[in-house]
Amino acid sequence: MVSNDDRELFRGAIGPVRKLDAAPDLRRETAPQPAPLPVQSEADERAVIRELLASDETASGATSGEALNFLQNGYPPRLLKQLRRGQFRIEDEIDLHHLRVTEAKQVLAEFFAAARNHRRRCLRIVHGKGRSGEGILKSLVDGWLRQRSEVIGFVSARPAEGGTGAVLILLK
């Protein structure tokens, strides 16, 4: 316990004092914290979109004059021979000339939905050969078709049906 003499000695040593206002409660007086931003999630989503677009643009590297050829595992190679020889009747076709990539992808998805609804098995897609040998749409169609589960196989069309600027598709 502190004696009165010690208290007076202390007050004399420090001199006159004034009472301070109560310290503000900083938790109440500061602006509310902003909502956290999902910076990493957004960065991940942007990276996925970049990868998807990059893989679309370099889907298979098919060039203008290159013949396309694909058959899902488990199916006999004779199906592609029959398709190439024209032994399947083409039941529907679509022309993707002059479409942008996003438009072409949407049109192609709608085309496949209609083919499924009408139970069509053999289709032709005219994608063109591209300018100066690029064949961007051709490469993209090649990649998109390989990803579709209902596609058994496809080959480039015969010259009379569009040659390497078109593809014949056989569906399940």
Secondary structure, 3 states (H helix, E strand, C coil): CCCHHHHHHHHHHHCCCCCCCCCCCHHHHCCCCCCCCCHHHHHHHHHHHHHHHHHHHCCCCCCCCCCCEEECCCCCCHHHHHHHHCCCCCCEEEECCCCCHHHHHHHHHHHHHHHHHCCCCEEEEECCCCHHHCCHHHHHHHHHHHHCCCEEEEEECCHHHCHHHEEEEEEC
